[in-house]
Amino acid sequence: MPVISITLLPGYSAQAEERLVGRVALAARSVIAAANAGTTVFVNHAHTYQREGRVFSKGGPECADASALVHEFLGLMQNRDLPAAARLLAPGFVMQFPGQARMQKLEELLAWSRQRYNSIAKDYERFDESWSEGMTVVYCFGTLHGVWLDGSAFSGIRFIDRFEVAEGLIQRQDVWNDLAESAPRPA
C-alpha cells in the first residue's frame, strides 16, 4: 500500500493541503491498485530550503478550487448576475451550446435562451475534475428543471457541462443536454 510524504513550505491554507493530499491519494490509486483505506498521504512542513542557489522560506500561490469556481459561476448565471459571472471568465472565453455557433458573451447566451424557455435551473449530481499542465477540466452533470415558453414545467432533463479553468478563470464551457428532445412540439 502506498505511503506518500509531501513536504511544503509555510503559507499554504489548510484547505489547499487537504485538496493536495486528497488528489495525490487519488493519483496514486489511479496507478496502484490500492484501497482507499490502505493509502496514506501526509504533509511535512519545512521552514526553509535552497534550490538553484536561492533560499526559500514561504510557499508559492495556491490554485483556485476549479469545481468551486464553476459552481459559483453557474449559480451567478442562474441568478442572472452577469457582471459577477463575467468576472470569473478569462479574456477570450468561449462557450458552445447544442445546435448553436460559439458564443463569447453572456448576453448572447441569454438572448439565445429566451427563444427556448422562460426559466431554467440545474440540479447537480456531481462535479468531476481532471488535470493537465496549466489547466483543470471540470465536468458537472445532473438534471435541468424550469418552465418552457408555453408556461409548462419541465424537469429531469439530463445535462453535462465541461469547463476549462486556468489561472483561476474559466476559459471555455461546452454544454450537452437533452432539452431539444424534451421541448414541447407545436400542434
C-alpha positions as CSV (number, residue, x, y, z in Angstrom):
1,M,0.0,0.0,0.0
2,P,1.3,3.5,-0.9
3,V,2.7,5.8,1.8
4,I,3.4,9.2,0.3
5,S,5.1,12.1,2.0
6,I,4.7,15.7,0.8
7,T,6.9,18.5,2.1
8,L,5.6,22.1,1.9
9,L,6.9,25.4,3.0
10,P,4.8,27.5,5.3
11,G,2.0,29.7,4.0
12,Y,-0.5,27.2,2.4
13,S,-4.0,27.1,3.7
14,A,-5.4,24.1,5.4
15,Q,-7.9,23.8,2.5
16,A,-5.1,23.7,0.0
17,E,-3.3,21.0,2.0
18,E,-6.5,18.9,2.2
19,R,-7.1,19.2,-1.5
20,L,-3.4,18.3,-2.2
21,V,-3.4,15.1,-0.1
22,G,-6.8,14.0,-1.5
23,R,-5.7,14.5,-5.1
24,V,-2.3,12.8,-4.5
25,A,-4.1,9.8,-3.0
26,L,-6.4,9.6,-6.0
27,A,-3.5,9.9,-8.4
28,A,-1.6,7.1,-6.6
29,R,-4.7,4.8,-6.7
30,S,-5.1,5.5,-10.4
31,V,-1.7,3.8,-10.9
32,I,-1.5,1.4,-8.0
33,A,-4.4,-1.0,-7.2
34,A,-4.6,0.1,-3.6
35,A,-7.7,0.5,-1.4
36,N,-8.6,3.9,-0.1
37,A,-8.1,2.6,3.5
38,G,-4.6,1.5,2.6
39,T,-3.4,4.7,1.0
40,T,-1.6,7.1,3.3
41,V,-0.6,10.7,2.3
42,F,0.8,13.1,4.8
43,V,2.4,16.6,4.8
44,N,5.6,17.6,6.4
45,H,6.4,21.3,6.8
46,A,9.9,22.7,6.1
47,H,10.8,26.1,7.3
48,T,13.3,26.9,4.6
49,Y,15.1,25.3,1.7
50,Q,17.6,26.1,-1.1
51,R,17.2,25.5,-4.8
52,E,19.4,26.8,-7.7
53,G,21.3,28.9,-5.2
54,R,18.2,30.7,-3.8
55,V,16.8,30.3,-0.3
56,F,13.0,30.0,0.1
57,S,11.0,30.2,3.3
58,K,7.5,30.7,2.0
59,G,5.3,28.6,-0.3
60,G,4.0,29.9,-3.6
61,P,0.5,30.8,-4.7
62,E,-2.4,28.4,-4.4
63,C,-4.5,27.4,-7.4
64,A,-8.2,28.2,-7.3
65,D,-10.6,25.3,-6.4
66,A,-11.8,24.8,-10.0
67,S,-15.0,23.0,-9.1
68,A,-16.0,25.6,-6.6
69,L,-15.3,28.3,-9.2
70,V,-17.5,26.6,-11.7
71,H,-20.3,26.1,-9.1
72,E,-20.1,29.8,-8.2
73,F,-20.2,30.8,-11.9
74,L,-23.3,28.6,-12.6
75,G,-25.1,30.0,-9.5
76,L,-24.4,33.5,-10.7
77,M,-25.7,32.7,-14.1
78,Q,-28.8,31.1,-12.7
79,N,-29.4,34.3,-10.7
80,R,-28.7,36.4,-13.8
81,D,-25.9,38.3,-12.1
82,L,-24.0,38.7,-15.3
83,P,-21.4,41.3,-14.1
84,A,-20.3,39.0,-11.2
85,A,-20.3,35.9,-13.5
86,A,-18.2,37.7,-16.1
87,R,-15.5,38.5,-13.5
88,L,-14.9,34.7,-13.4
89,L,-14.2,34.5,-17.2
90,A,-10.8,34.7,-18.9
91,P,-10.3,37.0,-21.8
92,G,-11.2,35.1,-24.9
93,F,-13.8,33.0,-23.1
94,V,-15.9,30.8,-25.4
95,M,-19.0,28.7,-24.8
96,Q,-20.6,26.1,-27.1
97,F,-24.2,25.0,-26.6
98,P,-26.1,22.4,-28.5
99,G,-27.2,23.5,-32.0
100,Q,-25.6,26.9,-31.7
101,A,-22.5,28.5,-33.0
102,R,-19.9,29.6,-30.4
103,M,-20.7,32.5,-28.1
104,Q,-18.3,34.6,-26.2
105,K,-20.6,37.0,-24.3
106,L,-23.0,36.0,-21.5
107,E,-25.6,38.4,-23.0
108,E,-25.5,36.3,-26.2
109,L,-26.4,33.2,-24.2
110,L,-29.3,35.0,-22.6
111,A,-30.7,36.2,-25.9
112,W,-30.3,32.7,-27.4
113,S,-32.0,31.0,-24.4
114,R,-35.0,33.4,-24.4
115,Q,-36.1,31.7,-27.6
116,R,-36.2,28.3,-25.9
117,Y,-37.5,28.6,-22.3
118,N,-38.7,31.1,-19.7
119,S,-36.5,29.8,-16.9
120,I,-34.1,27.1,-16.2
121,A,-32.1,25.7,-13.2
122,K,-29.7,22.8,-12.6
123,D,-29.8,20.1,-10.0
124,Y,-26.3,18.8,-9.7
125,E,-25.4,15.2,-9.3
126,R,-21.7,15.7,-9.0
127,F,-18.6,17.6,-10.2
128,D,-15.5,15.7,-11.6
129,E,-12.1,17.1,-12.3
130,S,-9.1,16.1,-14.4
131,W,-5.8,18.0,-14.6
132,S,-3.3,18.7,-17.2
133,E,-0.4,21.1,-17.4
134,G,-1.7,24.5,-16.5
135,M,-5.4,23.6,-16.7
136,T,-8.2,21.9,-14.8
137,V,-11.1,20.4,-16.6
138,V,-14.3,20.3,-14.6
139,Y,-17.3,18.2,-15.6
140,C,-20.6,18.8,-13.8
141,F,-23.7,16.9,-14.6
142,G,-27.2,16.4,-13.3
143,T,-30.7,17.4,-14.5
144,L,-32.4,20.6,-15.6
145,H,-35.8,21.9,-14.5
146,G,-37.7,25.0,-15.5
147,V,-40.5,26.5,-17.5
148,W,-41.0,26.3,-21.3
149,L,-42.1,29.3,-23.3
150,D,-45.7,27.9,-23.3
151,G,-45.7,28.1,-19.4
152,S,-45.5,24.3,-18.9
153,A,-42.9,23.0,-16.4
154,F,-40.1,20.6,-17.2
155,S,-37.7,18.6,-15.0
156,G,-35.4,15.6,-15.1
157,I,-33.6,16.6,-18.3
158,R,-30.0,15.4,-18.4
159,F,-27.1,17.8,-18.9
160,I,-23.3,17.7,-18.8
161,D,-21.2,20.8,-18.8
162,R,-17.4,20.8,-19.4
163,F,-15.3,23.7,-18.3
164,E,-11.6,24.6,-18.8
165,V,-10.2,26.5,-15.9
166,A,-6.7,28.1,-15.9
167,E,-5.1,30.7,-13.7
168,G,-8.3,31.0,-11.6
169,L,-10.6,31.9,-14.5
170,I,-13.0,29.9,-16.8
171,Q,-11.6,29.8,-20.3
172,R,-14.2,27.5,-22.0
173,Q,-17.6,26.0,-21.5
174,D,-19.1,23.2,-23.5
175,V,-22.7,22.1,-22.9
176,W,-24.6,18.9,-23.8
177,N,-28.2,18.3,-22.8
178,D,-31.5,16.7,-23.9
179,L,-33.5,20.0,-23.9
180,A,-34.2,19.8,-27.7
181,E,-35.6,16.2,-27.3
182,S,-37.8,17.3,-24.5
183,A,-39.2,20.6,-25.8
184,P,-42.9,20.9,-26.5
185,R,-43.8,20.3,-30.1
186,P,-46.1,22.7,-32.0
187,A,-49.5,21.2,-32.6
